[in-house]
Amino acid sequence: MRRTSRTRTPAPVMRAPAILRTFGPFLRPQWFGCLLAALLAVAGTGIALLKPWPLKYLFDEVLLPSGNPSSQDVQYILVLVVVALAAIAVLDSLVGAARSYILTVVGERVAAGIRTRLYDHLQRLPLAYHERTPTGELTTRLTGDVDKVRALLTVTFVDASTHVLTLAGMAGVLLVLDWQLSLALLMVLPLLMLTVTSFRARIRAVEENARDSEGDLAAVAQESLVAIKLVKATGREGHESKRFRHHSDASVAAVLRSARTSAAFGAAVDAVVAVATTGLIWLGAQRVLQGALTPGDLVIFTSYLRDFFGPTRALSKLPAQLTRAGVRAARIADTLGRSPDIQDKPDARPAGPPRKQLSLDRVGFAYTQDRPVLRNVDLTVPVGTTLAVVGPTGAGKSTIAALMCRLQDPTSGRVLLDGTDLRDLTVASLHSQVGLVTQDAVLFRATVRENIAYGRPDASFEEIQDAARAAQAHDFVQALPRGYNTVLAERGATLSGGQRQRLALARGVLQGCPILVLDEPTTGLDARAERAVLNALRHVASGRTTVIITHRMTAAMAADEIVVLDAGRVMERGTHQRLIAAGGLYTEMCLLQGITGSRPARNRSARSNGHHHSPPQSKAEADQPITYPRGGRQ
């Protein structure tokens, strides 16, 4: 399988003010930690400024004294110098350790806040967003991207503030010591800025490429691991390993390009700093020889010069760090800035239990304007009845399921519950009235009990068992090693397809929704598993309003009404017998699946098992079904 490459568009880069505006709210709850870190940064700056001063007195008063101090004075000054150096070193270590720990605490809490908010927002974004965004890409945003933003908000910004304070303090001291040398020092800064500007565009380009490669690698890994059964069944392990290796090599190459660019940038900055340091030390030595400075002053100047270019070098690299983190921040902000398509209106009211019907009124839907999926679809599901929606693949059946549960809103027309547009009802209350069992029986790595109770975590064990019995799942669950407390493998991999589907049905039953929408409940099942699921469906549908979306005729035959879709239009509608008699598209689909009789298989099986079956049809029921021209309903 060849992975389709995504169209690359230049990723936006958030500037520092925009980053602070967007992610500042996550810092506010940590204001005390931020304040403490700022105070420690100021204290650390003061300590850094004090470091060379004991050495000044060592040179001026002990090693190279200007006068003739006594031996006792020299020893006293030497002890003070040693004690001062030790005290400064201890204080520097303590303040540095405290600041590092506080920044770690603040950073991790900020990262947790961003990650939780991002995940919560992803849960509310429309299905279309999740369908077009690779899962691996979203995983990277929740992990690597959040970590980059965390480091920027805490370590990078705090370090930058410390560097600015340090440079300001050093500049003030150096101006007092010798303003001429200080001016020469400041003349180096424009050269550093020119170096930064020349590398900024290249760093942005390689960082974007590295970020895209990282997202692709995560997406490929997630995709192949989810499909591991297919990979093994087709003997494609080697191919998938080769495909992953290809993307891994591409990611490594992109990261190395970014590293080379950063290394070249760092080398350029270091070269400017080295040349400037050499020149300034020569000038300082000349000032000492001229008598304008003492040897101790030169020690301070040399120490500050070294420490001055350290923060300067770090600040000169700050734009590159901002660019790298800005790419990640922009992707997170892009996700957080997207509004969910499905939201409650200000005046939305709770949905009550259905009393009349669920219906689609001339509904049209399109994912893109030029590709409509549904065209003027009218459906009515009276309370207590079962409607089956059938049709070939791509006819728009699953879209109807999404519209009925308001996972999507129609492009045109209305979806009505007892005559009220679903958009006028609150989403939470609607989902308590209309439940969905998806085509893929999604099971979590949790116990059977927890999986069934996913929609109703507060359900009692007896209610869970009753739901499993209604879905014909109780017996096989009891046979599991620990019964309802058996922990399932990821995605229920240790269960058969029929067992997974029946657990999904049990979950839908336990949720207690009066209307249940079943989206392709028998897809991919063998004959035995399909028969078991159909038996479960018969029990579940009893006394409940049920909509079955399917392309399997055996699942649709016993419905009170069957609607046949093709190319997004309603082609036929009626009971199984009427549609068979009509000889249209439904009959064609039945014949392709080996169904030739005019009586539903459900009745035959029910009669053989002693169950109640539908009464004989009246004369009116024998009438022809409603059919539409091949173009569908107009």
KOLDRENFI-659922 format. One record per residue (C-alpha): x, y, z. Coordinates in Angstrom, 2 decimals. Layout:
N
u, v, w
X, Y, Z
...
***
This chain:
634
u, v, w
0.00, 0.00, 0.00
1.32, 3.41, -0.92
0.55, 6.21, 1.48
-0.93, 9.23, -0.21
1.16, 12.26, 0.60
-0.59, 15.24, 2.05
-0.41, 18.57, 0.31
2.18, 20.66, 2.04
1.29, 24.23, 2.79
3.62, 26.59, 4.59
2.91, 26.25, 8.27
2.14, 29.49, 10.07
4.49, 30.54, 12.84
3.10, 32.19, 15.96
5.02, 35.19, 17.24
5.84, 35.53, 20.93
2.97, 37.98, 21.70
0.46, 35.68, 20.01
1.84, 32.68, 21.91
1.44, 34.54, 25.20
-2.10, 35.62, 24.31
-3.11, 32.10, 23.33
-1.40, 30.12, 26.08
-1.21, 32.77, 28.78
-4.48, 31.59, 30.37
-2.77, 28.26, 31.13
-0.05, 30.16, 33.05
-2.45, 32.20, 35.20
-3.40, 29.36, 37.59
0.33, 28.92, 38.22
0.90, 32.61, 39.05
2.51, 31.91, 42.41
5.04, 29.52, 40.89
5.72, 32.01, 38.08
6.23, 34.81, 40.61
8.57, 32.67, 42.70
10.53, 31.71, 39.60
10.81, 35.39, 38.64
12.10, 36.33, 42.10
14.63, 33.51, 41.96
15.65, 34.71, 38.49
16.33, 38.18, 39.91
18.27, 36.63, 42.81
20.23, 34.48, 40.38
21.07, 37.57, 38.32
22.40, 39.36, 41.41
24.51, 36.36, 42.37
25.90, 36.12, 38.83
26.93, 39.78, 39.00
28.73, 39.18, 42.33
30.80, 36.22, 41.14
33.91, 38.08, 39.84
34.09, 40.70, 42.61
35.99, 38.57, 45.15
38.58, 37.92, 42.43
38.96, 41.69, 41.90
40.00, 42.07, 45.53
42.22, 39.01, 45.27
44.18, 40.65, 42.45
44.09, 44.27, 43.66
44.61, 43.70, 47.38
46.47, 40.36, 47.63
48.32, 39.41, 44.43
49.03, 42.83, 42.93
48.49, 45.38, 45.71
49.11, 49.01, 44.90
50.60, 49.75, 48.34
52.42, 47.71, 50.98
49.75, 45.93, 53.00
50.79, 43.95, 56.07
50.88, 40.18, 55.99
48.00, 40.03, 58.47
45.81, 42.22, 56.24
46.65, 40.09, 53.21
45.68, 36.89, 55.04
42.46, 38.48, 56.31
41.51, 39.64, 52.81
42.40, 36.21, 51.40
40.09, 34.48, 53.90
37.28, 36.88, 53.05
37.79, 36.26, 49.34
37.68, 32.48, 49.81
34.59, 32.65, 52.04
32.86, 35.00, 49.59
33.63, 32.70, 46.64
32.30, 29.68, 48.54
29.16, 31.52, 49.71
28.42, 32.79, 46.21
28.90, 29.28, 44.78
26.55, 27.72, 47.37
23.92, 30.41, 46.90
24.15, 30.07, 43.12
23.62, 26.29, 43.39
20.67, 26.60, 45.78
18.93, 29.31, 43.78
19.53, 27.43, 40.51
18.17, 24.16, 41.92
15.10, 25.86, 43.40
14.38, 27.70, 40.17
14.82, 24.54, 38.10
12.40, 22.58, 40.32
9.78, 25.34, 40.37
9.96, 25.71, 36.60
9.54, 21.94, 36.22
6.44, 21.99, 38.45
4.96, 24.97, 36.63
5.86, 23.54, 33.22
4.32, 20.14, 33.84
1.11, 21.68, 35.19
0.90, 24.03, 32.24
1.52, 21.14, 29.82
-1.17, 19.07, 31.54
-3.61, 21.98, 31.23
-2.88, 22.52, 27.54
-2.97, 18.81, 26.78
-6.25, 18.29, 28.64
-7.86, 21.30, 26.99
-6.65, 20.18, 23.56
-7.92, 16.63, 24.07
-11.25, 17.91, 25.38
-11.57, 20.16, 22.32
-10.69, 17.31, 19.96
-13.57, 15.32, 21.43
-15.96, 18.09, 20.40
-14.67, 18.76, 16.89
-16.77, 17.43, 14.01
-16.30, 14.01, 12.49
-15.10, 15.60, 9.25
-12.07, 17.06, 11.04
-11.08, 13.68, 12.48
-11.66, 11.95, 9.15
-9.29, 14.23, 7.25
-6.62, 14.55, 9.98
-4.42, 11.48, 10.57
-4.66, 10.08, 14.09
-0.86, 10.06, 14.36
-0.81, 13.78, 13.61
-3.29, 14.47, 16.40
-1.29, 12.26, 18.77
1.83, 14.30, 18.00
-0.01, 17.52, 18.79
-1.03, 16.10, 22.16
2.51, 14.99, 23.01
5.51, 16.48, 21.20
3.91, 19.79, 20.25
2.61, 20.42, 23.76
6.05, 19.66, 25.21
7.67, 22.22, 22.89
5.17, 24.88, 23.93
5.68, 23.99, 27.61
9.43, 24.44, 27.29
8.90, 27.76, 25.53
6.47, 29.15, 28.12
8.55, 28.19, 31.13
12.24, 27.49, 30.48
12.83, 29.58, 27.34
10.94, 32.71, 28.38
12.27, 32.63, 31.95
15.83, 32.08, 30.77
15.43, 34.91, 28.26
14.20, 37.21, 31.04
17.16, 36.19, 33.22
19.57, 36.86, 30.36
18.08, 40.31, 29.79
18.43, 41.16, 33.51
21.99, 39.85, 33.55
22.97, 41.86, 30.49
21.40, 45.03, 31.91
23.26, 44.59, 35.21
26.55, 43.86, 33.51
26.17, 46.78, 31.12
25.58, 49.13, 34.04
28.64, 47.90, 35.93
30.86, 47.98, 32.83
29.80, 51.54, 32.02
30.88, 52.58, 35.50
34.21, 50.74, 35.21
35.16, 51.97, 31.70
32.65, 53.52, 29.34
35.02, 53.27, 26.32
35.34, 49.49, 26.55
31.59, 49.26, 27.16
30.86, 51.13, 23.91
33.23, 48.82, 22.03
31.34, 45.86, 23.51
27.96, 47.24, 22.42
29.22, 47.67, 18.84
29.28, 43.86, 18.52
25.51, 43.54, 18.97
24.50, 44.67, 15.43
26.76, 41.99, 13.96
25.01, 39.38, 16.10
21.60, 40.62, 14.96
22.68, 40.37, 11.32
23.73, 36.75, 11.91
20.36, 35.95, 13.51
18.40, 37.52, 10.65
20.33, 35.62, 7.99
19.46, 32.23, 9.55
15.83, 32.83, 10.59
14.12, 31.78, 7.32
16.26, 28.63, 6.97
15.55, 27.54, 10.54
11.81, 27.97, 10.00
11.84, 25.89, 6.80
13.79, 22.96, 8.25
11.71, 22.97, 11.44
8.47, 22.81, 9.47
9.84, 19.91, 7.44
10.98, 18.09, 10.58
7.57, 18.60, 12.20
5.72, 17.28, 9.14
7.99, 14.23, 8.94
7.40, 13.52, 12.63
3.63, 13.67, 12.12
3.81, 11.37, 9.08
5.91, 8.85, 11.01
3.40, 8.75, 13.88
0.51, 8.39, 11.42
2.16, 5.47, 9.58
2.93, 3.68, 12.87
-0.60, 4.13, 14.15
-2.13, 3.06, 10.84
-0.14, -0.16, 10.49
-0.46, -1.19, 14.16
-4.24, -0.78, 14.05
-4.32, -2.98, 10.94
-1.87, -5.58, 12.33
-4.25, -8.48, 11.69
-4.55, -7.55, 8.02
-0.79, -7.06, 7.80
-0.11, -10.54, 9.18
-2.90, -12.18, 7.18
-1.47, -10.86, 3.92
2.16, -11.49, 4.85
3.02, -7.80, 4.54
5.12, -7.47, 7.70
8.24, -6.87, 5.63
6.48, -4.28, 3.50
5.16, -2.38, 6.53
8.58, -2.48, 8.18
10.11, -1.13, 4.99
7.43, 1.57, 4.77
7.99, 2.57, 8.38
11.77, 2.55, 7.85
11.33, 4.83, 4.84
9.34, 7.36, 6.88
11.69, 6.94, 9.84
14.68, 7.66, 7.59
12.88, 10.68, 6.19
12.17, 11.90, 9.73
15.79, 11.37, 10.78
16.98, 13.22, 7.68
14.63, 16.12, 8.42
15.74, 16.29, 12.07
19.40, 16.16, 11.01
18.82, 18.98, 8.51
17.31, 21.00, 11.34
20.23, 20.09, 13.60
22.79, 21.03, 10.94
21.11, 24.37, 10.39
20.98, 25.02, 14.13
24.62, 23.94, 14.50
25.69, 26.23, 11.65
23.77, 29.07, 13.26
25.37, 28.38, 16.63
28.83, 28.20, 15.04
28.29, 31.53, 13.29
27.21, 33.16, 16.55
30.13, 31.59, 18.44
32.57, 32.82, 15.79
31.32, 36.39, 16.14
31.51, 36.11, 19.94
35.03, 34.64, 19.85
36.39, 37.37, 17.58
34.70, 40.06, 19.69
36.01, 38.57, 22.93
39.58, 38.43, 21.62
39.48, 42.03, 20.45
37.94, 43.34, 23.65
40.42, 41.52, 25.89
43.26, 43.10, 23.88
41.66, 46.52, 24.32
41.19, 45.88, 28.05
44.82, 44.88, 28.48
45.85, 48.09, 26.75
43.70, 50.08, 29.18
45.42, 48.36, 32.15
48.86, 49.14, 30.71
47.78, 52.77, 30.31
46.72, 52.86, 33.98
43.06, 53.50, 33.18
42.05, 50.16, 34.79
43.39, 48.02, 37.62
44.16, 44.32, 37.11
41.11, 43.55, 39.25
38.97, 45.72, 37.00
40.24, 43.73, 34.03
39.31, 40.50, 35.81
35.78, 41.79, 36.30
35.63, 43.02, 32.74
36.95, 39.70, 31.37
34.53, 37.71, 33.54
31.60, 39.89, 32.55
32.73, 39.75, 28.96
32.58, 35.96, 29.04
29.26, 36.00, 30.87
28.00, 38.86, 28.71
28.42, 36.91, 25.50
26.85, 33.80, 27.04
23.45, 35.46, 27.53
23.95, 37.39, 24.28
24.57, 34.15, 22.42
21.52, 32.58, 24.07
19.33, 35.58, 23.22
20.60, 35.58, 19.64
19.38, 31.98, 19.36
16.00, 32.91, 20.87
14.40, 33.78, 17.48
15.30, 30.31, 16.20
13.79, 28.72, 19.30
10.70, 30.88, 18.94
10.40, 29.82, 15.31
10.65, 26.13, 16.14
8.20, 26.37, 19.02
6.01, 28.80, 17.05
5.40, 26.14, 14.38
4.20, 23.71, 17.07
2.18, 26.38, 18.87
0.45, 27.38, 15.63
-0.75, 23.80, 15.08
-2.14, 23.57, 18.59
-3.76, 27.00, 18.26
-5.24, 25.96, 14.91
-6.96, 23.01, 16.58
-8.10, 25.02, 19.60
-9.39, 27.77, 17.31
-11.72, 25.48, 15.38
-15.32, 25.68, 16.49
-17.38, 22.50, 16.77
-19.96, 22.31, 13.97
-22.51, 20.78, 16.32
-23.36, 23.21, 19.12
-26.43, 24.05, 21.14
-28.36, 27.14, 20.18
-28.79, 29.69, 22.97
-32.49, 28.87, 23.11
-32.16, 25.10, 22.58
-34.44, 23.03, 24.76
-34.10, 19.47, 26.10
-35.42, 16.63, 23.97
-38.20, 14.65, 25.59
-39.01, 10.99, 24.99
-40.24, 10.50, 21.40
-44.01, 10.22, 21.12
-44.68, 10.28, 17.39
-41.79, 9.86, 14.98
-38.24, 10.58, 13.87
-38.15, 11.90, 10.32
-36.01, 13.42, 7.57
-37.70, 16.23, 5.65
-36.22, 16.78, 2.16
-32.72, 16.36, 3.54
-29.65, 17.04, 1.47
-26.08, 16.63, 2.60
-22.65, 17.19, 1.07
-19.14, 17.01, 2.51
-18.04, 19.30, -0.32
-20.28, 21.49, -2.47
-19.55, 19.64, -5.68
-20.14, 16.15, -4.23
-23.62, 15.78, -2.69
-24.14, 12.61, -0.67
-27.91, 12.88, -0.08
-30.52, 14.55, -2.27
-34.05, 15.43, -1.03
-34.39, 12.40, 1.22
-37.70, 11.94, 3.06
-37.92, 9.28, 5.78
-40.34, 8.66, 8.62
-39.84, 6.26, 11.52
-43.00, 6.03, 13.66
-42.37, 5.32, 17.35
-42.20, 1.59, 18.06
-41.42, 0.54, 14.49
-38.32, -0.65, 12.68
-37.04, 1.05, 9.54
-34.31, -0.49, 7.39
-32.26, 1.69, 5.04
-30.52, -0.38, 2.38
-28.57, 0.31, -0.73
-25.24, -0.29, -2.42
-21.95, 0.98, -1.02
-21.69, 4.76, -1.25
-25.45, 5.30, -1.41
-25.39, 7.56, 1.69
-26.71, 5.11, 4.28
-24.18, 5.84, 7.04
-24.66, 9.56, 6.49
-28.33, 9.10, 7.41
-27.24, 7.40, 10.64
-24.96, 10.36, 11.45
-27.76, 12.84, 10.72
-30.30, 11.02, 12.88
-27.91, 11.11, 15.85
-26.88, 14.67, 14.99
-23.25, 13.82, 14.49
-23.69, 15.92, 11.35
-26.18, 18.62, 10.39
-27.91, 18.49, 7.01
-26.79, 20.85, 4.26
-30.44, 21.38, 3.39
-33.74, 20.20, 4.80
-34.44, 19.17, 8.39
-34.14, 16.16, 10.69
-37.14, 16.18, 13.02
-38.00, 14.50, 16.31
-41.74, 14.77, 16.90
-41.80, 17.69, 14.47
-38.95, 19.60, 16.18
-35.74, 20.28, 14.29
-32.85, 18.50, 16.02
-30.90, 21.78, 15.86
-33.46, 23.27, 18.27
-32.72, 20.57, 20.87
-29.73, 20.29, 23.19
-27.16, 17.77, 21.98
-26.78, 16.00, 25.33
-30.53, 15.44, 25.72
-30.82, 14.26, 22.11
-28.11, 11.64, 22.63
-30.08, 10.36, 25.60
-33.03, 9.74, 23.25
-31.26, 8.53, 20.10
-28.47, 5.97, 20.48
-26.02, 4.69, 17.87
-24.31, 1.34, 17.44
-21.50, 1.97, 14.98
-20.37, -0.16, 12.08
-17.08, -0.89, 13.86
-17.81, -2.43, 17.24
-15.47, -0.23, 19.25
-14.27, -1.89, 22.44
-11.75, -0.51, 24.92
-8.97, -2.20, 26.84
-11.15, -2.57, 29.91
-13.41, -5.18, 31.48
-16.50, -6.47, 29.69
-18.56, -4.80, 32.40
-16.90, -1.42, 31.81
-17.29, -1.71, 28.04
-21.01, -2.43, 28.24
-21.51, 0.37, 30.80
-19.50, 2.92, 28.78
-22.60, 4.99, 27.99
-23.99, 4.58, 31.53
-21.13, 4.26, 34.02
-23.54, 4.32, 36.96
-25.52, 1.28, 35.78
-25.89, -1.58, 38.25
-24.43, -5.01, 37.56
-27.94, -6.42, 37.19
-28.76, -3.83, 34.50
-25.53, -4.69, 32.69
-26.43, -8.37, 32.72
-29.96, -7.65, 31.49
-28.55, -5.62, 28.59
-26.15, -8.45, 27.73
-29.02, -10.95, 27.76
-31.09, -8.74, 25.47
-28.14, -8.59, 23.07
-27.62, -12.38, 23.29
-24.18, -11.80, 24.82
-24.64, -13.07, 28.39
-23.81, -16.72, 27.72
-20.48, -16.17, 25.95
-19.48, -13.49, 28.48
-20.07, -15.96, 31.32
-17.78, -18.40, 29.52
-14.88, -15.93, 29.55
-12.11, -16.56, 32.13
-13.38, -13.93, 34.59
-16.84, -13.40, 33.17
-17.87, -9.74, 33.19
-14.59, -8.82, 34.89
-12.49, -10.17, 32.02
-10.21, -7.46, 30.65
-10.54, -7.34, 26.86
-7.61, -6.93, 24.52
-7.30, -3.63, 22.66
-10.25, -3.19, 20.26
-11.60, -6.54, 21.55
-9.08, -8.44, 19.41
-9.55, -11.70, 21.37
-13.29, -11.85, 20.58
-14.99, -12.88, 17.37
-16.69, -10.30, 15.17
-20.12, -11.47, 16.25
-19.19, -11.31, 19.93
-17.83, -7.79, 19.57
-20.98, -6.67, 17.78
-23.24, -8.15, 20.45
-21.29, -6.36, 23.18
-21.74, -3.15, 21.21
-25.47, -3.89, 21.02
-25.55, -4.51, 24.77
-23.92, -1.11, 25.27
-26.63, 0.50, 23.12
-29.38, -1.32, 25.03
-28.00, -0.30, 28.42
-27.83, 3.33, 27.35
-31.61, 3.12, 27.35
-32.32, 5.32, 24.34
-35.90, 4.96, 23.03
-34.55, 5.21, 19.46
-31.62, 3.02, 18.43
-29.76, 3.50, 15.15
-27.73, 0.48, 14.04
-25.13, 1.30, 11.39
-24.19, -1.84, 9.44
-24.54, -4.20, 12.42
-23.71, -7.37, 10.45
-20.88, -6.12, 8.24
-17.97, -8.54, 7.95
-19.63, -11.38, 9.90
-19.80, -15.00, 8.80
-23.15, -16.80, 8.51
-23.17, -18.11, 12.09
-22.10, -14.80, 13.63
-24.60, -12.95, 11.43
-27.40, -15.23, 12.57
-26.45, -14.65, 16.22
-26.40, -10.88, 15.74
-29.73, -10.97, 13.88
-31.29, -12.89, 16.77
-29.91, -10.24, 19.12
-31.30, -7.49, 16.89
-34.73, -9.07, 17.04
-34.68, -8.98, 20.83
-33.26, -5.47, 20.96
-35.79, -4.07, 18.47
-38.75, -5.46, 20.36
-40.76, -2.54, 21.74
-38.15, -0.03, 20.60
-37.92, 2.41, 17.69
-35.11, 1.02, 15.56
-33.33, 2.17, 12.41
-31.12, -0.42, 10.74
-28.61, 0.89, 8.21
-27.36, -2.05, 6.19
-26.44, -3.47, 2.82
-27.24, -6.99, 4.04
-30.77, -7.94, 3.06
-31.05, -10.55, 5.83
-30.81, -7.73, 8.38
-33.50, -5.68, 6.62
-36.10, -8.25, 5.61
-38.21, -8.15, 8.80
-38.34, -4.37, 9.14
-41.75, -2.66, 9.16
-40.56, -0.54, 6.24
-37.53, -0.73, 3.98
-36.14, 2.30, 2.16
-33.82, 1.69, -0.77
-31.17, 4.34, -1.44
-29.01, 4.72, -4.51
-26.65, 7.61, -5.23
-28.14, 9.59, -2.35
-31.77, 9.33, -3.53
-34.71, 7.26, -2.32
-35.43, 4.75, -5.10
-38.00, 2.45, -3.46
-39.82, 2.00, -0.19
-42.11, -0.67, 1.22
-42.07, -4.02, 3.01
-39.86, -6.92, 1.96
-42.73, -8.69, 0.18
-43.81, -5.60, -1.72
-40.30, -4.74, -2.84
-39.60, -8.31, -3.97
-42.83, -8.24, -5.95
-41.82, -4.96, -7.57
-38.68, -6.47, -9.09
-36.61, -3.30, -8.70
-33.23, -2.50, -7.19
-34.14, -4.19, -3.91
-34.97, -7.43, -5.71
-31.69, -7.20, -7.58
-29.75, -6.80, -4.32
-31.61, -9.74, -2.75
-30.81, -11.97, -5.71
-27.13, -11.01, -5.53
-27.13, -12.15, -1.91
-28.92, -15.41, -2.66
-32.33, -14.38, -1.31
-35.12, -15.46, -3.61
-38.14, -15.96, -1.33
-40.84, -13.38, -0.69
-41.12, -14.16, 3.02
-38.60, -12.76, 5.51
-36.12, -15.24, 6.88
-36.99, -13.95, 10.36
-40.48, -15.41, 10.19
-39.16, -18.79, 9.06
-36.62, -18.92, 11.87
-39.12, -17.59, 14.37
-41.68, -20.22, 13.39
-39.12, -23.00, 13.64
-38.14, -21.81, 17.12
-41.70, -21.41, 18.31
-41.60, -17.62, 18.43
-44.38, -15.27, 17.49
-44.31, -14.03, 13.89
-46.10, -11.37, 11.91
-49.76, -11.99, 11.11
-50.92, -12.61, 7.53
-50.96, -9.54, 5.33
-54.17, -7.77, 4.58
-55.21, -6.99, 1.00
-54.01, -3.42, 1.43
-50.58, -4.64, 2.43
-50.31, -6.65, -0.76
-50.39, -3.48, -2.86
-47.35, -2.48, -4.84
-44.58, -0.53, -3.06
-43.74, 3.08, -3.75
-41.04, 3.24, -6.41
-39.31, 6.15, -8.08
-37.68, 6.63, -11.45
-34.04, 5.65, -11.70
-33.13, 9.25, -11.05
-34.72, 9.05, -7.61
-37.34, 11.18, -5.96
-37.52, 14.71, -7.32
***
